């Protein structure tokens, strides 16, 4: 379980296939900030760009660790198949503050950045979400973008069934996450609010029972 409050910005420094074809995943080596791996053990969970992954090996002195990403995870996420900057969050402990919102680390779908531009001291980020997620997005609701807990400022439904939602990014978020590297046309991992997902399921089940 996570909160969407990024605890470190790292780098995927190596990506190696785990097999000879696309049915196999990849082994990633990540460079973490100094001291980030203090207290980390084998099998611990770390969210990488919002996707919950398991630490398979680590070197505290070098500040590096590895994760194995399955072909299924690669097919349902972006940014985990090549070198680059990533957001990282260690799993929530029972005594930690819940500073963001409840995040599972299970990416629901991939969105596309349609606007990313400065507005005053902040940045406007607009993302087109696929129709599968449209019903979970609401004004002032929570959304996780590449692992970052954010608040939806506006929602506009498109004729094709997709939804464009807007987010305001304050300077602190730009400076302390990898969201500042986003580009228009780029893809991002999206996880909808867990409560919204259960509400939608319960309402859907209620409708079927009443039919």
Order of alpha helices (4+ residues) and beta strands (2+ residues): beta-beta-beta-beta-beta-alpha-beta-beta-beta-beta-beta-beta-beta-alpha-beta-alpha
